Amino acid sequence: MLQQAEEFERTGQNDLAQNILNVALQLLPEAESRIRSRLFIRRGAIAYRLKNTQGALEDFQNAIRLDPELAKEFSGDFSKYYDERCRKATSE
């Protein structure tokens, strides 16, 4: 499901990607914390791009809570999308 969501993301179909991640998080057992953390990171990145900063923050916090080792990856994703957004805003 993660690969399918990533493909939708690559093609700009963020709503579909987000829906797939929502379903994956509902179906995946709580014990799969590392995978769930990655799903939250992806969903948070999409939420951020869709200007849902509160949703993005909640997803990133959930990711870190589930797998503190992924905090570095989280900050990389957040920085990446923040930088993209800033570059886009200054070029317009």
Secondary structure as UniProt FT lines:
FT   HELIX           2..10
FT   TURN            11..12
FT   HELIX           14..27
FT   TURN            30..31
FT   HELIX           33..49
FT   TURN            50..51
FT   HELIX           53..66
FT   HELIX           68..70
FT   HELIX           71..91
//
